[in-house]
């Protein structure tokens, strides 16, 4: 008997954190060592950052990684 695991989706609040700090995508990208396109893709949900990058982002904002990134079950 095999149970299928639910599909998980990583959601993020990167745009919210960036807006609160009033920094541009370009500024954030430079600070965390990626391109602006990467920041755009993360904010838009089209790219999930590596664990290392997610921690870099959290460290930049001086917050816990779970405050920016969370996991939700996808609706089927």
PDB file of N, CA, C and O in Angstrom:
ATOM      1  N   UNK A   1       0.848  -1.161   0.000  1.00  0.00           N
ATOM      2  CA  UNK A   1       0.000   0.000   0.000  1.00  0.00           C
ATOM      3  C   UNK A   1       0.905   1.238   0.000  1.00  0.00           C
ATOM      4  O   UNK A   1       1.719   1.425   0.904  1.00  0.00           O
ATOM      5  N   UNK A   2       0.751   2.057  -1.003  1.00  0.00           N
ATOM      6  CA  UNK A   2       1.592   3.254  -1.071  1.00  0.00           C
ATOM      7  C   UNK A   2       0.729   4.492  -0.910  1.00  0.00           C
ATOM      8  O   UNK A   2      -0.333   4.625  -1.517  1.00  0.00           O
ATOM      9  N   UNK A   3       1.214   5.379  -0.084  1.00  0.00           N
ATOM     10  CA  UNK A   3       0.524   6.656   0.118  1.00  0.00           C
ATOM     11  C   UNK A   3       1.249   7.718  -0.668  1.00  0.00           C
ATOM     12  O   UNK A   3       2.476   7.811  -0.618  1.00  0.00           O
ATOM     13  N   UNK A   4       0.508   8.505  -1.380  1.00  0.00           N
ATOM     14  CA  UNK A   4       1.165   9.583  -2.108  1.00  0.00           C
ATOM     15  C   UNK A   4       1.253  10.808  -1.202  1.00  0.00           C
ATOM     16  O   UNK A   4       0.318  11.143  -0.474  1.00  0.00           O
ATOM     17  N   UNK A   5       2.388  11.448  -1.272  1.00  0.00           N
ATOM     18  CA  UNK A   5       2.603  12.652  -0.481  1.00  0.00           C
ATOM     19  C   UNK A   5       1.979  13.843  -1.193  1.00  0.00           C
ATOM     20  O   UNK A   5       1.949  13.888  -2.423  1.00  0.00           O
ATOM     21  N   UNK A   6       1.489  14.794  -0.436  1.00  0.00           N
ATOM     22  CA  UNK A   6       0.898  15.976  -1.074  1.00  0.00           C
ATOM     23  C   UNK A   6       1.964  16.792  -1.796  1.00  0.00           C
ATOM     24  O   UNK A   6       3.126  16.815  -1.390  1.00  0.00           O
ATOM     25  N   UNK A   7       1.558  17.453  -2.858  1.00  0.00           N
ATOM     26  CA  UNK A   7       2.458  18.354  -3.569  1.00  0.00           C
ATOM     27  C   UNK A   7       2.642  19.603  -2.715  1.00  0.00           C
ATOM     28  O   UNK A   7       1.677  20.158  -2.189  1.00  0.00           O
ATOM     29  N   UNK A   8       3.886  20.033  -2.586  1.00  0.00           N
ATOM     30  CA  UNK A   8       4.180  21.203  -1.771  1.00  0.00           C
ATOM     31  C   UNK A   8       4.623  22.362  -2.644  1.00  0.00           C
ATOM     32  O   UNK A   8       5.252  22.172  -3.686  1.00  0.00           O
ATOM     33  N   UNK A   9       4.292  23.539  -2.210  1.00  0.00           N
ATOM     34  CA  UNK A   9       4.646  24.749  -2.938  1.00  0.00           C
ATOM     35  C   UNK A   9       5.350  25.696  -1.972  1.00  0.00           C
ATOM     36  O   UNK A   9       4.866  25.941  -0.866  1.00  0.00           O
ATOM     37  N   UNK A  10       6.493  26.226  -2.395  1.00  0.00           N
ATOM     38  CA  UNK A  10       7.197  27.214  -1.587  1.00  0.00           C
ATOM     39  C   UNK A  10       6.636  28.584  -1.933  1.00  0.00           C
ATOM     40  O   UNK A  10       6.610  28.986  -3.096  1.00  0.00           O
ATOM     41  N   UNK A  11       6.194  29.283  -0.921  1.00  0.00           N
ATOM     42  CA  UNK A  11       5.705  30.649  -1.111  1.00  0.00           C
ATOM     43  C   UNK A  11       6.649  31.593  -0.373  1.00  0.00           C
ATOM     44  O   UNK A  11       7.288  31.212   0.607  1.00  0.00           O
ATOM     45  N   UNK A  12       6.723  32.808  -0.851  1.00  0.00           N
ATOM     46  CA  UNK A  12       7.639  33.734  -0.196  1.00  0.00           C
ATOM     47  C   UNK A  12       7.044  35.122  -0.065  1.00  0.00           C
ATOM     48  O   UNK A  12       6.126  35.507  -0.789  1.00  0.00           O
ATOM     49  N   UNK A  13       7.597  35.853   0.878  1.00  0.00           N
ATOM     50  CA  UNK A  13       7.186  37.228   1.145  1.00  0.00           C
ATOM     51  C   UNK A  13       8.338  38.181   0.840  1.00  0.00           C
ATOM     52  O   UNK A  13       8.437  39.254   1.436  1.00  0.00           O
ATOM     53  N   UNK A  14       9.197  37.791  -0.078  1.00  0.00           N
ATOM     54  CA  UNK A  14      10.372  38.595  -0.387  1.00  0.00           C
ATOM     55  C   UNK A  14       9.985  40.008  -0.812  1.00  0.00           C
ATOM     56  O   UNK A  14      10.599  40.981  -0.372  1.00  0.00           O
ATOM     57  N   UNK A  15       8.984  40.123  -1.656  1.00  0.00           N
ATOM     58  CA  UNK A  15       8.555  41.447  -2.118  1.00  0.00           C
ATOM     59  C   UNK A  15       8.145  42.331  -0.936  1.00  0.00           C
ATOM     60  O   UNK A  15       8.463  43.519  -0.905  1.00  0.00           O
ATOM     61  N   UNK A  16       7.444  41.748   0.026  1.00  0.00           N
ATOM     62  CA  UNK A  16       6.991  42.495   1.201  1.00  0.00           C
ATOM     63  C   UNK A  16       8.189  43.001   1.999  1.00  0.00           C
ATOM     64  O   UNK A  16       8.243  44.174   2.368  1.00  0.00           O
ATOM     65  N   UNK A  17       9.142  42.121   2.262  1.00  0.00           N
ATOM     66  CA  UNK A  17      10.331  42.518   3.015  1.00  0.00           C
ATOM     67  C   UNK A  17      11.118  43.596   2.278  1.00  0.00           C
ATOM     68  O   UNK A  17      11.596  44.555   2.884  1.00  0.00           O
ATOM     69  N   UNK A  18      11.245  43.428   0.978  1.00  0.00           N
ATOM     70  CA  UNK A  18      11.995  44.406   0.186  1.00  0.00           C
ATOM     71  C   UNK A  18      11.289  45.760   0.190  1.00  0.00           C
ATOM     72  O   UNK A  18      11.934  46.800   0.318  1.00  0.00           O
ATOM     73  N   UNK A  19       9.980  45.744   0.051  1.00  0.00           N
ATOM     74  CA  UNK A  19       9.209  46.990   0.049  1.00  0.00           C
ATOM     75  C   UNK A  19       9.292  47.695   1.406  1.00  0.00           C
ATOM     76  O   UNK A  19       9.408  48.919   1.471  1.00  0.00           O
ATOM     77  N   UNK A  20       9.232  46.914   2.485  1.00  0.00           N
ATOM     78  CA  UNK A  20       9.332  47.508   3.824  1.00  0.00           C
ATOM     79  C   UNK A  20      10.675  48.202   4.032  1.00  0.00           C
ATOM     80  O   UNK A  20      10.751  49.221   4.719  1.00  0.00           O
ATOM     81  N   UNK A  21      11.729  47.653   3.442  1.00  0.00           N
ATOM     82  CA  UNK A  21      13.063  48.234   3.576  1.00  0.00           C
ATOM     83  C   UNK A  21      13.332  49.312   2.523  1.00  0.00           C
ATOM     84  O   UNK A  21      14.349  50.005   2.565  1.00  0.00           O
ATOM     85  N   UNK A  22      12.395  49.433   1.580  1.00  0.00           N
ATOM     86  CA  UNK A  22      12.505  50.418   0.499  1.00  0.00           C
ATOM     87  C   UNK A  22      13.800  50.267  -0.292  1.00  0.00           C
ATOM     88  O   UNK A  22      14.527  51.231  -0.533  1.00  0.00           O
ATOM     89  N   UNK A  23      14.061  49.022  -0.687  1.00  0.00           N
ATOM     90  CA  UNK A  23      15.221  48.771  -1.539  1.00  0.00           C
ATOM     91  C   UNK A  23      14.738  48.201  -2.867  1.00  0.00           C
ATOM     92  O   UNK A  23      13.705  47.533  -2.936  1.00  0.00           O
ATOM     93  N   UNK A  24      15.490  48.471  -3.899  1.00  0.00           N
ATOM     94  CA  UNK A  24      15.122  47.990  -5.231  1.00  0.00           C
ATOM     95  C   UNK A  24      15.548  46.536  -5.400  1.00  0.00           C
ATOM     96  O   UNK A  24      16.343  46.003  -4.626  1.00  0.00           O
ATOM     97  N   UNK A  25      14.998  45.920  -6.428  1.00  0.00           N
ATOM     98  CA  UNK A  25      15.421  44.558  -6.760  1.00  0.00           C
ATOM     99  C   UNK A  25      16.909  44.538  -7.073  1.00  0.00           C
ATOM    100  O   UNK A  25      17.619  43.610  -6.687  1.00  0.00           O
ATOM    101  N   UNK A  26      17.374  45.557  -7.768  1.00  0.00           N
ATOM    102  CA  UNK A  26      18.795  45.654  -8.129  1.00  0.00           C
ATOM    103  C   UNK A  26      19.673  45.758  -6.883  1.00  0.00           C
ATOM    104  O   UNK A  26      20.706  45.094  -6.796  1.00  0.00           O
ATOM    105  N   UNK A  27      19.272  46.579  -5.927  1.00  0.00           N
ATOM    106  CA  UNK A  27      20.050  46.725  -4.693  1.00  0.00           C
ATOM    107  C   UNK A  27      20.114  45.410  -3.924  1.00  0.00           C
ATOM    108  O   UNK A  27      21.179  45.010  -3.452  1.00  0.00           O
ATOM    109  N   UNK A  28      18.975  44.744  -3.801  1.00  0.00           N
ATOM    110  CA  UNK A  28      18.948  43.466  -3.092  1.00  0.00           C
ATOM    111  C   UNK A  28      19.823  42.448  -3.798  1.00  0.00           C
ATOM    112  O   UNK A  28      20.605  41.742  -3.161  1.00  0.00           O
ATOM    113  N   UNK A  29      19.692  42.372  -5.115  1.00  0.00           N
ATOM    114  CA  UNK A  29      20.486  41.417  -5.892  1.00  0.00           C
ATOM    115  C   UNK A  29      21.978  41.612  -5.637  1.00  0.00           C
ATOM    116  O   UNK A  29      22.711  40.645  -5.429  1.00  0.00           O
ATOM    117  N   UNK A  30      22.414  42.849  -5.656  1.00  0.00           N
ATOM    118  CA  UNK A  30      23.829  43.148  -5.432  1.00  0.00           C
ATOM    119  C   UNK A  30      24.269  42.710  -4.035  1.00  0.00           C
ATOM    120  O   UNK A  30      25.350  42.146  -3.870  1.00  0.00           O
ATOM    121  N   UNK A  31      23.435  42.967  -3.041  1.00  0.00           N
ATOM    122  CA  UNK A  31      23.775  42.631  -1.656  1.00  0.00           C
ATOM    123  C   UNK A  31      23.858  41.127  -1.410  1.00  0.00           C
ATOM    124  O   UNK A  31      24.667  40.673  -0.601  1.00  0.00           O
ATOM    125  N   UNK A  32      23.024  40.352  -2.106  1.00  0.00           N
ATOM    126  CA  UNK A  32      23.010  38.905  -1.856  1.00  0.00           C
ATOM    127  C   UNK A  32      23.765  38.116  -2.924  1.00  0.00           C
ATOM    128  O   UNK A  32      23.829  36.888  -2.862  1.00  0.00           O
ATOM    129  N   UNK A  33      24.335  38.818  -3.899  1.00  0.00           N
ATOM    130  CA  UNK A  33      25.202  38.169  -4.873  1.00  0.00           C
ATOM    131  C   UNK A  33      24.515  37.429  -5.999  1.00  0.00           C
ATOM    132  O   UNK A  33      25.003  36.398  -6.462  1.00  0.00           O
ATOM    133  N   UNK A  34      23.372  37.955  -6.443  1.00  0.00           N
ATOM    134  CA  UNK A  34      22.671  37.350  -7.580  1.00  0.00           C
ATOM    135  C   UNK A  34      22.307  38.455  -8.568  1.00  0.00           C
ATOM    136  O   UNK A  34      22.582  39.630  -8.326  1.00  0.00           O
ATOM    137  N   UNK A  35      21.695  38.075  -9.665  1.00  0.00           N
ATOM    138  CA  UNK A  35      21.241  39.064 -10.639  1.00  0.00           C
ATOM    139  C   UNK A  35      19.848  39.568 -10.265  1.00  0.00           C
ATOM    140  O   UNK A  35      19.123  38.937  -9.496  1.00  0.00           O
ATOM    141  N   UNK A  36      19.501  40.708 -10.826  1.00  0.00           N
ATOM    142  CA  UNK A  36      18.154  41.246 -10.622  1.00  0.00           C
ATOM    143  C   UNK A  36      17.114  40.260 -11.145  1.00  0.00           C
ATOM    144  O   UNK A  36      16.044  40.106 -10.555  1.00  0.00           O
ATOM    145  N   UNK A  37      17.431  39.595 -12.251  1.00  0.00           N
ATOM    146  CA  UNK A  37      16.505  38.617 -12.831  1.00  0.00           C
ATOM    147  C   UNK A  37      16.194  37.494 -11.837  1.00  0.00           C
ATOM    148  O   UNK A  37      15.073  36.988 -11.802  1.00  0.00           O
ATOM    149  N   UNK A  38      17.174  37.113 -11.043  1.00  0.00           N
ATOM    150  CA  UNK A  38      16.951  36.074 -10.032  1.00  0.00           C
ATOM    151  C   UNK A  38      15.986  36.572  -8.970  1.00  0.00           C
ATOM    152  O   UNK A  38      15.081  35.843  -8.564  1.00  0.00           O
ATOM    153  N   UNK A  39      16.169  37.799  -8.517  1.00  0.00           N
ATOM    154  CA  UNK A  39      15.257  38.379  -7.523  1.00  0.00           C
ATOM    155  C   UNK A  39      13.840  38.452  -8.095  1.00  0.00           C
ATOM    156  O   UNK A  39      12.875  38.116  -7.410  1.00  0.00           O
ATOM    157  N   UNK A  40      13.717  38.887  -9.340  1.00  0.00           N
ATOM    158  CA  UNK A  40      12.408  38.962 -10.004  1.00  0.00           C
ATOM    159  C   UNK A  40      11.765  37.576 -10.037  1.00  0.00           C
ATOM    160  O   UNK A  40      10.582  37.434  -9.729  1.00  0.00           O
ATOM    161  N   UNK A  41      12.533  36.563 -10.408  1.00  0.00           N
ATOM    162  CA  UNK A  41      12.007  35.201 -10.513  1.00  0.00           C
ATOM    163  C   UNK A  41      11.575  34.656  -9.154  1.00  0.00           C
ATOM    164  O   UNK A  41      10.547  33.986  -9.052  1.00  0.00           O
ATOM    165  N   UNK A  42      12.349  34.937  -8.116  1.00  0.00           N
ATOM    166  CA  UNK A  42      11.977  34.481  -6.772  1.00  0.00           C
ATOM    167  C   UNK A  42      10.692  35.164  -6.331  1.00  0.00           C
ATOM    168  O   UNK A  42       9.762  34.506  -5.865  1.00  0.00           O
ATOM    169  N   UNK A  43      10.639  36.477  -6.476  1.00  0.00           N
ATOM    170  CA  UNK A  43       9.442  37.219  -6.064  1.00  0.00           C
ATOM    171  C   UNK A  43       8.201  36.766  -6.823  1.00  0.00           C
ATOM    172  O   UNK A  43       7.107  36.736  -6.260  1.00  0.00           O
ATOM    173  N   UNK A  44       8.360  36.419  -8.082  1.00  0.00           N
ATOM    174  CA  UNK A  44       7.228  35.999  -8.898  1.00  0.00           C
ATOM    175  C   UNK A  44       6.841  34.545  -8.722  1.00  0.00           C
ATOM    176  O   UNK A  44       5.851  34.091  -9.296  1.00  0.00           O
ATOM    177  N   UNK A  45       7.614  33.808  -7.934  1.00  0.00           N
ATOM    178  CA  UNK A  45       7.311  32.400  -7.704  1.00  0.00           C
ATOM    179  C   UNK A  45       7.771  31.477  -8.808  1.00  0.00           C
ATOM    180  O   UNK A  45       7.445  30.290  -8.795  1.00  0.00           O
ATOM    181  N   UNK A  46       8.523  31.994  -9.765  1.00  0.00           N
ATOM    182  CA  UNK A  46       9.000  31.173 -10.872  1.00  0.00           C
ATOM    183  C   UNK A  46      10.305  30.459 -10.592  1.00  0.00           C
ATOM    184  O   UNK A  46      10.763  29.648 -11.398  1.00  0.00           O
ATOM    185  N   UNK A  47      10.904  30.757  -9.452  1.00  0.00           N
ATOM    186  CA  UNK A  47      12.191  30.155  -9.103  1.00  0.00           C
ATOM    187  C   UNK A  47      12.258  30.007  -7.594  1.00  0.00           C
ATOM    188  O   UNK A  47      12.018  30.963  -6.856  1.00  0.00           O
ATOM    189  N   UNK A  48      12.585  28.812  -7.141  1.00  0.00           N
ATOM    190  CA  UNK A  48      12.800  28.578  -5.722  1.00  0.00           C
ATOM    191  C   UNK A  48      14.292  28.660  -5.454  1.00  0.00           C
ATOM    192  O   UNK A  48      15.074  27.940  -6.075  1.00  0.00           O
ATOM    193  N   UNK A  49      14.695  29.527  -4.539  1.00  0.00           N
ATOM    194  CA  UNK A  49      16.125  29.677  -4.278  1.00  0.00           C
ATOM    195  C   UNK A  49      16.699  28.441  -3.606  1.00  0.00           C
ATOM    196  O   UNK A  49      15.987  27.679  -2.951  1.00  0.00           O
ATOM    197  N   UNK A  50      17.996  28.259  -3.781  1.00  0.00           N
ATOM    198  CA  UNK A  50      18.675  27.189  -3.055  1.00  0.00           C
ATOM    199  C   UNK A  50      18.568  27.484  -1.567  1.00  0.00           C
ATOM    200  O   UNK A  50      18.255  28.607  -1.169  1.00  0.00           O
ATOM    201  N   UNK A  51      18.825  26.492  -0.762  1.00  0.00           N
ATOM    202  CA  UNK A  51      18.791  26.687   0.682  1.00  0.00           C
ATOM    203  C   UNK A  51      19.805  27.745   1.100  1.00  0.00           C
ATOM    204  O   UNK A  51      19.521  28.586   1.953  1.00  0.00           O
ATOM    205  N   UNK A  52      20.983  27.696   0.497  1.00  0.00           N
ATOM    206  CA  UNK A  52      22.017  28.689   0.802  1.00  0.00           C
ATOM    207  C   UNK A  52      21.535  30.104   0.484  1.00  0.00           C
ATOM    208  O   UNK A  52      21.710  31.016   1.292  1.00  0.00           O
ATOM    209  N   UNK A  53      20.938  30.286  -0.676  1.00  0.00           N
ATOM    210  CA  UNK A  53      20.459  31.611  -1.064  1.00  0.00           C
ATOM    211  C   UNK A  53      19.312  32.063  -0.161  1.00  0.00           C
ATOM    212  O   UNK A  53      19.242  33.236   0.207  1.00  0.00           O
ATOM    213  N   UNK A  54      18.428  31.158   0.192  1.00  0.00           N
ATOM    214  CA  UNK A  54      17.327  31.509   1.091  1.00  0.00           C
ATOM    215  C   UNK A  54      17.868  32.001   2.434  1.00  0.00           C
ATOM    216  O   UNK A  54      17.346  32.961   3.002  1.00  0.00           O
ATOM    217  N   UNK A  55      18.912  31.345   2.941  1.00  0.00           N
ATOM    218  CA  UNK A  55      19.520  31.787   4.198  1.00  0.00           C
ATOM    219  C   UNK A  55      20.219  33.134   4.031  1.00  0.00           C
ATOM    220  O   UNK A  55      20.182  33.969   4.936  1.00  0.00           O
ATOM    221  N   UNK A  56      20.854  33.350   2.880  1.00  0.00           N
ATOM    222  CA  UNK A  56      21.489  34.652   2.626  1.00  0.00           C
ATOM    223  C   UNK A  56      20.454  35.774   2.634  1.00  0.00           C
ATOM    224  O   UNK A  56      20.684  36.848   3.190  1.00  0.00           O
ATOM    225  N   UNK A  57      19.318  35.505   2.010  1.00  0.00           N
ATOM    226  CA  UNK A  57      18.242  36.496   1.978  1.00  0.00           C
ATOM    227  C   UNK A  57      17.747  36.782   3.394  1.00  0.00           C
ATOM    228  O   UNK A  57      17.596  37.942   3.777  1.00  0.00           O
ATOM    229  N   UNK A  58      17.497  35.735   4.163  1.00  0.00           N
ATOM    230  CA  UNK A  58      17.032  35.915   5.542  1.00  0.00           C
ATOM    231  C   UNK A  58      18.061  36.674   6.372  1.00  0.00           C
ATOM    232  O   UNK A  58      17.702  37.545   7.165  1.00  0.00           O
ATOM    233  N   UNK A  59      19.321  36.350   6.194  1.00  0.00           N
ATOM    234  CA  UNK A  59      20.376  37.042   6.936  1.00  0.00           C
ATOM    235  C   UNK A  59      20.407  38.519   6.555  1.00  0.00           C
ATOM    236  O   UNK A  59      20.564  39.382   7.419  1.00  0.00           O
ATOM    237  N   UNK A  60      20.259  38.811   5.271  1.00  0.00           N
ATOM    238  CA  UNK A  60      20.259  40.206   4.821  1.00  0.00           C
ATOM    239  C   UNK A  60      19.167  41.004   5.543  1.00  0.00           C
ATOM    240  O   UNK A  60      19.398  42.131   5.981  1.00  0.00           O
ATOM    241  N   UNK A  61      17.983  40.410   5.660  1.00  0.00           N
ATOM    242  CA  UNK A  61      16.867  41.099   6.305  1.00  0.00           C
ATOM    243  C   UNK A  61      16.857  40.923   7.827  1.00  0.00           C
ATOM    244  O   UNK A  61      15.954  41.410   8.507  1.00  0.00           O
ATOM    245  N   UNK A  62      17.858  40.230   8.350  1.00  0.00           N
ATOM    246  CA  UNK A  62      17.990  40.010   9.797  1.00  0.00           C
ATOM    247  C   UNK A  62      16.720  39.393  10.383  1.00  0.00           C
ATOM    248  O   UNK A  62      16.177  39.866  11.381  1.00  0.00           O
ATOM    249  N   UNK A  63      16.273  38.336   9.737  1.00  0.00           N
ATOM    250  CA  UNK A  63      15.067  37.653  10.189  1.00  0.00           C
ATOM    251  C   UNK A  63      15.230  36.154  10.011  1.00  0.00           C
ATOM    252  O   UNK A  63      16.186  35.693   9.388  1.00  0.00           O
ATOM    253  N   UNK A  64      14.314  35.417  10.550  1.00  0.00           N
ATOM    254  CA  UNK A  64      14.298  33.966  10.410  1.00  0.00           C
ATOM    255  C   UNK A  64      13.844  33.606   8.998  1.00  0.00           C
ATOM    256  O   UNK A  64      12.981  34.271   8.426  1.00  0.00           O
ATOM    257  N   UNK A  65      14.422  32.571   8.455  1.00  0.00           N
ATOM    258  CA  UNK A  65      14.091  32.141   7.091  1.00  0.00           C
ATOM    259  C   UNK A  65      12.592  31.867   6.934  1.00  0.00           C
ATOM    260  O   UNK A  65      12.020  32.103   5.869  1.00  0.00           O
ATOM    261  N   UNK A  66      11.958  31.365   8.009  1.00  0.00           N
ATOM    262  CA  UNK A  66      10.531  31.049   7.949  1.00  0.00           C
ATOM    263  C   UNK A  66       9.640  32.285   7.871  1.00  0.00           C
ATOM    264  O   UNK A  66       8.459  32.175   7.541  1.00  0.00           O
ATOM    265  N   UNK A  67      10.182  33.434   8.163  1.00  0.00           N
ATOM    266  CA  UNK A  67       9.408  34.668   8.037  1.00  0.00           C
ATOM    267  C   UNK A  67       9.285  35.089   6.568  1.00  0.00           C
ATOM    268  O   UNK A  67       8.350  35.797   6.193  1.00  0.00           O
ATOM    269  N   UNK A  68      10.232  34.647   5.748  1.00  0.00           N
ATOM    270  CA  UNK A  68      10.220  35.004   4.323  1.00  0.00           C
ATOM    271  C   UNK A  68       9.673  33.861   3.474  1.00  0.00           C
ATOM    272  O   UNK A  68       8.863  34.081   2.574  1.00  0.00           O
ATOM    273  N   UNK A  69      10.116  32.650   3.763  1.00  0.00           N
ATOM    274  CA  UNK A  69       9.727  31.482   2.966  1.00  0.00           C
ATOM    275  C   UNK A  69       8.892  30.519   3.797  1.00  0.00           C
ATOM    276  O   UNK A  69       9.191  30.271   4.965  1.00  0.00           O
ATOM    277  N   UNK A  70       7.840  29.979   3.185  1.00  0.00           N
ATOM    278  CA  UNK A  70       7.018  28.973   3.851  1.00  0.00           C
ATOM    279  C   UNK A  70       6.552  27.949   2.818  1.00  0.00           C
ATOM    280  O   UNK A  70       6.680  28.149   1.610  1.00  0.00           O
ATOM    281  N   UNK A  71       6.016  26.863   3.326  1.00  0.00           N
ATOM    282  CA  UNK A  71       5.564  25.779   2.446  1.00  0.00           C
ATOM    283  C   UNK A  71       4.067  25.580   2.632  1.00  0.00           C
ATOM    284  O   UNK A  71       3.564  25.537   3.755  1.00  0.00           O
ATOM    285  N   UNK A  72       3.372  25.461   1.523  1.00  0.00           N
ATOM    286  CA  UNK A  72       1.936  25.189   1.537  1.00  0.00           C
ATOM    287  C   UNK A  72       1.660  23.978   0.661  1.00  0.00           C
ATOM    288  O   UNK A  72       2.394  23.700  -0.287  1.00  0.00           O
ATOM    289  N   UNK A  73       0.596  23.265   0.991  1.00  0.00           N
ATOM    290  CA  UNK A  73       0.174  22.166   0.129  1.00  0.00           C
ATOM    291  C   UNK A  73      -0.544  22.754  -1.072  1.00  0.00           C
ATOM    292  O   UNK A  73      -1.392  23.634  -0.932  1.00  0.00           O
ATOM    293  N   UNK A  74      -0.194  22.255  -2.262  1.00  0.00           N
ATOM    294  CA  UNK A  74      -0.871  22.723  -3.477  1.00  0.00           C
ATOM    295  C   UNK A  74      -2.246  22.095  -3.561  1.00  0.00           C
ATOM    296  O   UNK A  74      -2.434  20.931  -3.205  1.00  0.00           O
ATOM    297  N   UNK A  75      -3.200  22.867  -4.033  1.00  0.00           N
ATOM    298  CA  UNK A  75      -4.551  22.359  -4.248  1.00  0.00           C
ATOM    299  C   UNK A  75      -4.548  21.483  -5.489  1.00  0.00           C
ATOM    300  O   UNK A  75      -3.942  21.834  -6.502  1.00  0.00           O
ATOM    301  N   UNK A  76      -5.212  20.364  -5.415  1.00  0.00           N
ATOM    302  CA  UNK A  76      -5.274  19.456  -6.567  1.00  0.00           C
ATOM    303  C   UNK A  76      -6.566  19.605  -7.294  1.00  0.00           C
ATOM    304  O   UNK A  76      -6.796  18.921  -8.291  1.00  0.00           O
TER     305      UNK A  76
END
